[in-house]
Amino acid sequence: AVLKEGQGTARNAVTHYTVIARYKGFSLVRCELETGRTHQIRVHMAYKGHPLVGDVIYGGGRTQFEAANKHLINGQCLHAKELSLTHPKTGKLMHFECELPEDMKKLIEKLEKTIL
């Protein structure tokens, strides 16, 4: 949760984002995290008024586009293309990369047809 001063104990969480493409009612964004909090991207984007497509917990999943494309949406549309972390036991830096899944590629293709 995003807490205001005096609302309770919060841990710092920092997300940097860049808009990659804009569509009618949606945007494709790249997020870089300084911290790794549970649901961090989902919480920050919802707080900014831009919940993730398909994220019914944090305010997404409510548009006509999402209803019409349910077959392409398997939960929140969030994908880690690249992930680096320090292994908690060995201390070794680990790096992983994974291309966008086909269902998300198809969803983006549909969104591209709605470019402003």
Secondary structure as UniProt FT lines:
FT   TURN            5..6
FT   STRAND          15..23
FT   TURN            24..25
FT   STRAND          26..33
FT   TURN            38..39
FT   HELIX           40..47
FT   TURN            48..49
FT   TURN            53..54
FT   TURN            56..59
FT   HELIX           64..68
FT   HELIX           70..72
FT   STRAND          82..86
FT   TURN            88..90
FT   STRAND          93..97
FT   HELIX           102..112
FT   TURN            113..114
//
